[in-house]
Amino acid sequence: MPYDNAVAESFFSTLKNELTHHERFLTLDQARSRVFDYIEVFYNQKRRHQSLGYRSPAEFEKMADVS
């Protein structure tokens, strides 16, 4: 299926554009830490996603739990 990887490719494009293209990592551990922080702290908790009605994934999950 040609669309199977669309979500993953979109995420990695966003990651590259919002983090890795603008930052130089001195060590592999530093890169791992920054990518982890980007995903767990920013992308999932704060970043608004158009596909979720301009809510963060954390906000969207809370809404689903309440319903």
C-alpha positions in Angstrom: 0.0 0.0 0.0 1.5 3.3 -1.0 0.0 5.3 2.0 1.2 3.0 4.8 4.2 5.1 5.6 2.6 8.5 5.2 2.1 9.2 8.9 5.6 8.1 9.8 7.2 10.1 6.9 5.2 13.2 7.9 6.4 12.9 11.5 10.1 12.5 10.5 9.8 15.5 8.2 8.4 17.6 11.1 11.1 16.3 13.4 13.8 17.3 10.9 12.4 20.7 10.1 11.6 21.7 13.7 14.6 20.2 15.5 17.5 18.5 13.7 18.0 21.0 10.8 18.5 23.8 13.2 20.7 22.2 15.8 24.2 20.7 15.9 24.7 17.8 18.3 28.1 17.2 19.8 27.5 13.6 20.8 25.1 10.8 20.0 23.8 10.9 23.6 23.0 14.6 23.2 21.1 13.9 20.0 19.1 11.1 21.6 18.3 13.3 24.6 17.1 16.2 22.4 15.0 14.0 20.2 13.4 12.3 23.3 12.6 15.8 24.8 11.2 17.0 21.4 8.9 14.0 21.2 7.8 13.5 24.8 7.8 17.1 26.1 7.0 19.2 23.0 5.4 17.1 20.2 3.1 15.1 22.4 2.3 17.6 25.2 2.4 21.0 23.6 2.5 21.0 19.8 -0.9 21.5 18.2 -1.8 19.0 15.5 -4.2 20.0 12.7 -5.4 16.4 12.4 -6.5 16.5 16.1 -8.5 19.7 15.7 -5.5 21.9 16.7 -5.1 20.1 20.0 -2.0 18.4 21.3 -2.0 14.6 21.5 -2.1 14.8 25.3 -5.2 17.1 25.1 -6.8 14.8 22.6 -6.3 11.7 24.7 -7.8 13.5 27.8 -10.9 14.3 25.7 -11.3 10.7 24.7 -11.0 9.5 28.3 -13.7 11.9 29.5 -16.3 10.9 26.8 
